[in-house]
Amino acid sequence: MIEHEAAMSKQWTFCIALAGALSILPSQAQNVQSLDLASYLEATLQYHLTQQEHSALAQAELLNLQQGRRHYWPDITARTGYDEVTDEADATLATQATKTIESGVTTGLDSTWTSWLGTEVSLGVEHQYGRQLGRVSQGIPEKDLQAQNLNIEVSQPLLKHNTLGYNNLPRLRAQTQWQHYQLEGELDRLTLLKNAMLDFTAVQEAHDQLQMEQQKLELTRYLTEVTTALVNEGRSLSIDRDLAHLDALRQELRVAEAEVTVRRSQQTLTLSWVRNANVHVEPLPSTSSLLDRLLPVLNGEPSRSVHPEYRQQQLQLDVAQREERAGRRDRWPDLSVFYRYEKNYRDVLPDAESQAWGLRFSYALFDVSTREQQARRRAQATIAGWNAEDRLKQLQWSIAQLQQSAETRLDEQGLNDQGLRLSQRALDHELTRYREGLASYTDVQNRQQDFLDRQLAVLITRVELARELIELAYYRQWDWLSRLP
């Protein structure tokens, strides 16, 4: 618990320091807080892990685990009370031998302990102090009395509830709940990293799209200059010059739209954990640089531990099977042997002592609800087994599908890159012919559009490949914070 509180304190310190740094409103562009990919992942992870329900429940889960570990400890209860009783019966009939405490203070200590075989031991110690109610006029004075009472009872079930599988259930439930809580933490971490990487990929895609539009704008402006020169030389029509100017204006609007998309992607990326618009997550130079960081996932070694999703299903299966086994004797009769000893120590009246032992037997003749519960537990155990098996197959199928799809995307990317290089050469050749007056403006537009289409195909393929690798990293439990440079 101390280590957990220290880790929580460290996380809160990091978040408070980050929030303090981001709360200062910058007045100039150089005050913008820039985060690279690794810093963004760390800040996002730290913030969410301290703000989500999983962290808020840490203390309660620890206390529940502590209570489960103390299952075989005795329960001890202290009690005290004061009462005042007025008895209007004829006091002349009372004798010294029958005087009892009618009012006063009662203080006691009760303890109950259950063994791993179901043996229940109860111990009670009680002290009474009060007055004998009476009427002084009738010769029965009010007198302070004291008494100490001791009772012990031992009970042992013989047919049911006397197995370790039944009496160990509360402790095992607490341990299972703690394991489930830890698995939720692992799963939350993997999910946060996956979502953060996917969000960063969206920012990278918007950044590359903006670069493409800016390159197209430069090419369009260049074509406008060349077309104007050709018109002045009489080697081109004025309509081509007007079209070139119109294309340039249209491309400027597309660049402005791409810039808005980049800003929106940045806002979507950071709005969930900071409210300062001056936080900027710095994208990589291109999606190719992002893929260089993601491709090791494809040939990386899978994690040694089983995925938390499957381990959660396994825990549910263990719980269901355990509950089903523990309830197999629920329809048996209740048969137990007991021994009870009581003794009362009194200062005025004689002491009293009693002992008892025997057998207790009971059987519910029409107990349909118990049979229904047993049938439900058997069904739940069967269903839990199916779910665990299905989840394992789904995980294996997802990894195989993502692996195969990523390899196919790599081959597609190679073809797209080759086509892009050829289209670039064709565009350069067409521009040369256009400058020499051997090609029309429409021919250049067609080559330019082909080049842009291939650029977009390359970008889409890279982005899809990046997303598939991020999904594959999730199933392989890839820790990006320790893998990124």
PASE-8723 format. One record per residue (C-alpha): residue in one letter; x, y, z. Coordinates in steps of 0.001 Angstrom, whole numbers, padded with zeros to 6 digits, always signed. Example, Ala and Ser with C-alpha at 12.3 -4.5 7.8 and 13.67 -1.06 7.14 Angstrom:
% PASE-8723
A+012300-004500+007800S+013670-001060+007140
//
This chain:
% PASE-8723
M+000000+000000+000000I+002892+002383+000739E+004350+001786-002746H+000919+002375-004288E+000479+005661-002386A+003972+006772-003409A+003206+006025-007053M-000080+007924-006784S+001705+010886-005189K+004266+010890-007994Q+001514+010833-010620W-000357+013699-008992T+002847+015714-008682F+003510+015242-012391C-000039+016258-013339I-000056+019306-011036A+003269+020455-012430L+002019+019931-015984A-001244+021761-015254G+000681+024622-013679A+002923+024907-016690L-000055+024872-019044S-002141+027338-017024I+000086+030271-017956L-001493+031952-020950P+001257+032767-023434S+001181+036092-025239Q+003664+035134-027941A+004123+032146-030187Q+007389+031110-028517N+005456+030378-025280V+003553+027488-026855Q+004093+024222-024988S+005389+021652-027493L+005317+017927-026792D+006921+015211-028864L+005356+011776-029256A+006956+010234-026151S+006132+013255-023961Y+002571+013303-025213L+002081+009599-024404E+003562+009968-020933A+001487+013053-020094T-001720+011496-021405L-001114+008240-019553Q-000281+009958-016277Y-003330+012203-016439H-005849+009485-017271L-004477+006986-014766T-004980+009525-011961Q-008388+010756-013125Q-010203+007558-014019E-012339+005341-011800H-009642+002680-011610S-007389+004960-009566A-010232+006271-007407L-011136+002724-006320A-007601+001789-005260Q-008105+002278-001524A-011418+000423-001477E-009935-002517-003387L-006970-002712-001027L-009276-002736+001995N-011400-005456+000409L-008272-007558-000159Q-007184-006973+003440Q-010610-008059+004686G-010420-011239+002598R-006995-012127+003976R-008368-011759+007505H-011276-014107+006796Y-010157-016653+009400W-009565-014020+012034P-012173-013946+014836D-014858-011281+014807I-014840-009311+018062T-017656-006964+019072A-017806-004744+022152R-021180-003552+023426T-022619-001576+026291G-026059-000341+027197Y-028140+001204+029922D-031762+000387+030671E-034279+001348+033333V-037062-001121+034062T-040054-000409+036307D-041788-003559+037528E-045196-002925+039018A-045608-006503+040310D-046279-007011+044015A-042862-006696+045640T-044020-008569+048776L-043823-011809+046796A-040117-011321+046023T-037549-013157+048099Q-033788-012761+048367A-033224-015922+046316T-035209-014651+043389K-033799-011130+043185T-032378-010276+039767I-030971-007194+038162E-033846-005210+036686S-032036-002082+035495G-028575-000625+035125V-025522-000861+032856T-024609-003939+030818T-021183-004222+029172G-020103-007173+027077L-017577-008569+024650D-018634-011095+021978S-016363-013070+019682T-017101-015491+016852W-014578-017585+014931T-015159-020007+012054S-012508-022537+011064W-011676-023709+007553L-013833-026799+008282G-016841-024736+009312T-016397-025149+013060E-018035-022130+014687V-016864-021050+018142S-018762-018309+019988L-017525-016699+023186G-019366-014067+025202V-018324-012236+028363E-020759-009846+030054H-020724-007643+033134Q-023939-006278+034647Y-024273-003563+037247G-027598-002191+038456R-030215-001838+041162Q-032847-004201+042541L-036132-002425+041962G-038468-002587+044910R-040512-000613+047365V-038836+000590+050509S-042196+000793+052325Q-042671-002918+051817G-039258-003820+053191I-037440-004439+049900P-034737-001818+049607E-033090-000693+046378K-029640-002249+046369D-026814-002192+043818L-026080-005596+042350Q-023311-006925+040050A-023057-010047+037905Q-020623-011564+035390N-021896-013887+032693L-019812-016272+030580N-021094-018342+027648I-019268-020589+025188E-020763-022492+022274V-019046-024757+019747S-020909-025980+016654Q-019678-028278+013880P-021687-028944+010683L-021516-032560+009570L-023153-032777+006128K-022653-029426+004383H-020728-026214+004891N-017884-028232+006380T-015488-028236+003421L-012544-026003+002631G-014029-025210-000764Y-017059-023622+000912N-015512-021879+003899N-012610-020488+001869L-014908-018712-000605P-014827-015225+000977R-011029-015143+000977L-010833-016414-002606R-013468-013900-003720A-011395-011049-002307Q-008238-012316-004005T-010070-012746-007312Q-011538-009265-007101W-008060-007838-006482Q-006651-009738-009448H-009528-008477-011592Y-008794-004932-010431Q-005123-005271-011384L-006064-006683-014793E-008349-003708-015352G-005359-001465-014667E-003242-003315-017233L-006060-003219-019775D-006676+000483-019159R-003005+001226-019739L-002933-000709-023017T-006163+000930-024167L-004931+004420-023295L-001687+003877-025191K-003551+002497-028205N-006025+005388-028294A-003276+007955-027811M-001266+006472-030674L-004338+006417-032920D-005042+010065-032097F-001442+010953-032875T-001749+009118-036189A-004749+011318-037032V-002619+014407-036317Q+000182+012999-038468E-002255+012314-041297A-003600+015892-041160H-000027+017212-041116D+000948+015192-044204Q-002255+016198-045962L-001352+019841-045334Q+002117+019261-046765M+000572+017740-049893E-001741+020707-050350Q+001126+023136-049836Q+003227+021326-052429K+000313+021439-054834L-000044+025172-054168E+003618+025741-055010L+003234+023741-058213T+000042+025618-059114R+001729+028980-058614Y+004654+027815-060720L+002249+026759-063475T+000595+030172-063275E+003937+031864-063847V+004844+029564-066730T+001416+029981-068325T+001608+033769-068038A+005024+033737-069702L+003711+031516-072505V+000731+033806-073061N+003018+036820-073232E+005119+034975-075812G+002012+034097-077781R+002470+030354-077326S-000590+029827-075105L-004124+031058-074836S-005241+033665-072330I-007933+031248-071135D-005165+028956-069869R-003735+031824-067848D-007149+032555-066337L-007624+028895-065494A-004175+028784-063875H-005026+031822-061704L-008338+030233-060752D-006610+026944-059837A-004145+028833-057680L-006917+030614-055784R-008807+027359-055331Q-005661+025662-054019E-005093+028468-051513L-008532+027704-050102R-007662+024013-049849V-004486+024861-047976A-006520+026996-045562E-008955+024104-045040A-006063+021712-044418E-004656+024110-041812V-008032+024174-040053T-008073+020353-040090V-004629+020290-038480R-005749+022660-035726R-008887+020610-035117S-006876+017405-034889Q-004596+019070-032351Q-007602+020231-030340T-009165+016777-030438L-005856+015285-029406T-005346+017455-026324L-008822+018615-025337S-009538+015470-023334W-006808+016186-020795V-005850+019891-021027R-007930+022973-021732N-005073+025187-022898A-005166+025757-026645N-001456+026627-026664V-000378+023041-026087H+001013+021683-029320V+001884+018065-030007E+004680+018103-032543P+004092+015657-035410L+006895+013723-037034P+008309+014827-040418S+006040+012375-042229T+004023+009187-041871S+007096+007365-043137S+008919+008428-039946L+005953+007208-037894L+006050+003841-039636D+009746+003514-038843R+008762+003574-035172L+005832+001206-035649L+007292-001497-037910P+009235-003268-035100V+005830-004410-033824L+005408-006580-036910N+008401-008788-036153G+008550-008175-032416E+008340-010885-029823P+004901-011249-028228S+004534-010594-024530R+005322-013464-022194S+002063-012941-020305V-001379-013712-021675H-003447-010716-022740P-005483-009128-019883E-008728-009639-021823Y-008239-013416-021762R-007044-013415-018172Q-010234-011607-017170Q-012270-014346-018822Q-010171-016948-017022L-010891-015276-013678Q-014602-015311-014428L-014339-019005-015301D-012493-019769-012056V-015087-017883-010023A-018002-019636-011734Q-016460-023094-011287R-015618-022363-007662E-019147-021193-006881E-020597-024243-008619R-018411-026662-006636A-019115-024932-003334G-022889-025134-003846R-023137-028825-004690R-024220-029707-001111D-026719-026860-000684R-029682-029226-000951W-028313-031590+001691P-029926-031527+005158D-028469-029287+007864L-026945-031554+010510S-024586-030240+013172V-023355-031188+016621F-023031-028511+019297Y-021874-027944+022858R-022860-024938+024999Y-021609-023835+028420E-022964-020902+030463K-022105-019602+033902N-023311-016547+035828Y-021227-015156+038690R-023342-012975+041042D-022287-011109+044162V-025537-011513+046175L-027399-014352+044574P-025942-017850+044107D-023946-018567+040979A-025686-020365+038131E-024098-022843+035711S-025489-024852+032803Q-024174-027126+030051A-025836-028520+026946W-024909-030571+023912G-026804-032251+021140L-027599-032463+017453R-029453-030020+015245F-031216-031245+012112S-033280-029433+009524Y-034286-030062+005938A-036283-027921+003539L-038933-030115+001955F-039822-027790-000918D-036611-025941-001758V-037006-025116-005442S-034937-021933-005179T-031816-023880-004153R-032146-026230-007102E-032644-023220-009373Q-029446-021641-008003Q-027498-024852-008532A-028714-025140-012124R-027863-021482-012738R-024356-021908-011333R-023714-024934-013528A-024905-022979-016552Q-022786-019952-015617A-019697-022135-015277T-020368-023674-018699I-020940-020261-020287A-017805-018861-018658G-015803-021720-020151W-017213-021012-023591N-016486-017280-023244A-012892-017898-022189E-012306-020257-025093D-013949-017864-027558R-011962-014900-026257L-008682-016759-026689K-009603-017693-030258Q-010640-014100-030998L-007337-012764-029726Q-005368-015278-031773W-007510-014570-034847S-007091-010792-034444I-003318-011086-034194A-003143-013345-037260Q-005447-011083-039276L-003588-007913-038343Q-000248-009564-039076Q-001412-010713-042498S-003081-007394-043308A+000008-005412-042298E+002225-007536-044511T-000190-006991-047406R-000144-003250-046741L+003636-003287-046870D+003568-004879-050320E+000927-002368-051411Q+003021+000465-050043G+005993-000659-052106L+003922-000640-055281N+002431+002764-054437D+005865+004246-053772Q+007120+002941-057117G+004075+004361-058905L+004556+007711-057156R+008154+007942-058342L+007114+007161-061918S+004296+009696-061747Q+006734+012322-060468R+009030+011690-063421A+006081+011869-065810L+004964+015182-064301D+008458+016658-064575H+008633+015528-068204E+005199+017048-068938L+006230+020352-067334T+009316+020456-069529R+007215+019867-072625Y+004749+022540-071451R+007480+025109-071026E+008631+024313-074576G+005103+024655-075903L+004804+020970-076792A+002012+020187-074282S-001230+021890-073318Y-002292+023155-069916T-004839+020312-069754D-002064+017745-070247V-000180+019212-067275Q-003337+019224-065179N-003928+015568-065932R-000366+014642-064959Q-000632+016755-061838Q-003896+015119-060813D-002391+011649-061375F+000557+012590-059184L-001736+013902-056417D-003936+010806-056573R-000892+008609-056126Q+000336+010794-053281L-003004+010407-051561A-002968+006624-052130V+000483+006437-050532L-000715+008479-047543I-003856+006371-047076T-001870+003148-047267R+000645+004387-044710V-002044+005604-042334E-003966+002320-042561L-000751+000387-042004A+000052+002561-038977R-003378+001928-037461E-003100-001811-037995L+000327-001875-036368I-001035+000081-033396E-003862-002434-033037L-001359-005275-033299A+000754-003623-030609Y-002307-003570-028345Y-002822-007323-028695R+000899-007974-028221Q+000958-005736-025124W+003525-003392-026623D+004729-000715-024179W+005288+002356-026347L+006893+004394-023558S+009784+001952-023350R+009975+001307-027115L+009992+004808-028569P+013344+006582-028993
//
